[in-house]
Amino acid sequence: MAIEKKDIDWGSLAFAYTPTDFSYVCNWKDGAWEEGGLTPDHTLNLSECAGIFHYCQECFEGLKAYTTKEGDIVCFRPDMNAERMYDTAERLCMPPFPKDKFVEAVEMVVKANAAWVPPFGSGATLYIRPFMIATGNVIGVKPATEYQFRILVTPVGPYYKGGVQPVALMVSDYDRAAPHGTGNIKAGLNYAMSLYPSVQAHSQGFADNMFLDSQTRTYVEESGGANFLFVDKDGGLVVPQSFTDSILPSITRRSLVAVAKEMLGLNVVERPVRFDEIGEFTECGMCGTAAVISPVGKVVWKDGEVVYGMDHVGPVLAKLRATLTGIQSGEVEDKFNWVHKVM
Ligand SMILES: Cc1ncc(COP(=O)(O)O)c(C=O)c1O
């Protein structure tokens, strides 16, 4: 049965919140997750003493549902988001949401909002935001005893409206994550403290920050919302690793590494990347769910800059991006079985 889509100008949607028909909600109480299900209520009513407000027990994920060329509604590797959120919750002393239940909940909420999933070719997607908060009362510093897992979905527009454009980055004087801290998990608290440097970067005309490792300030870590990829002069991919485990394990990055190695036959090296060697690379990009790869045209710091090119996208990252977006849309064979059909 064909779904009647909402009357929306999909191509001109921004990356902004529009409430849809349903959210998913599931509470954790007395040591167990309840059944969980859909709700038309997009608001929460919480105690002023809920743990989320005081000690910031919150974690989240981000993935998207979209329509393939064949007309299927699919998600990209939701099991990986389930796993990352599981790991994040454990690190924050929150009850991990079962991975199978996570994928079922994603399917349930996407199906219920099928009319909000943008059509193939619009470039728009249904952004899926699973999150978990401490709802139980907490005064002393300790984990709460009650939690809520929720998924909101919202249609968002194409990341690049007029074709992929390189962006400029600045090297932040601030740090994103402490060594062996929480940089490798998707906790809201990491983003609260990245807002100040992010606002600074935007006010100076930069798209984002490049953060260096906070222990030695000599290695490249990541940006505020994406991992980095570099291309060396032999056309190989160089992927920054962290000595101090403070880079978020991007699902897009791990997928691109597999595509580079197993489909494109590229030489891939995952290693710590010194900031003073970024001028030796020929291409730089940021990778994440929203844009897949955002080409970086230049990186600027107090007394220097490296220019990769603000007017073109490098060939290696362009090919990588086209291959992964092709797999996602169903135009390139999905030999890894990454595309998860919802309906
Ligand atoms: C800090 C940070 N790094 C990297 C990523 C990219 O991760 P993914 O590819 O899983 O979207 C994100 C976005 O989720 C992020 O917030």
The ligand as a Gaussian input file, in Angstrom:
#p B3LYP/6-31G(d) Opt

LIG

0 1
 C       32.000000      14.084000      17.932000
 C       31.513000      13.293000      16.780000
 N       32.417000      12.624000      16.045000
 C       32.039000      11.875000      14.986000
 C       30.709000      11.768000      14.607000
 C       30.323000      10.949000      13.409000
 O       29.780000       9.739000      13.817000
 P       28.785000       8.920000      12.882000
 O       29.541000       8.603000      11.638000
 O       28.474000       7.708000      13.656000
 O       27.618000       9.806000      12.618000
 C       29.730000      12.450000      15.345000
 C       28.313000      12.343000      14.979000
 O       27.648000      11.465000      15.457000
 C       30.138000      13.213000      16.458000
 O       29.236000      13.865000      17.187000

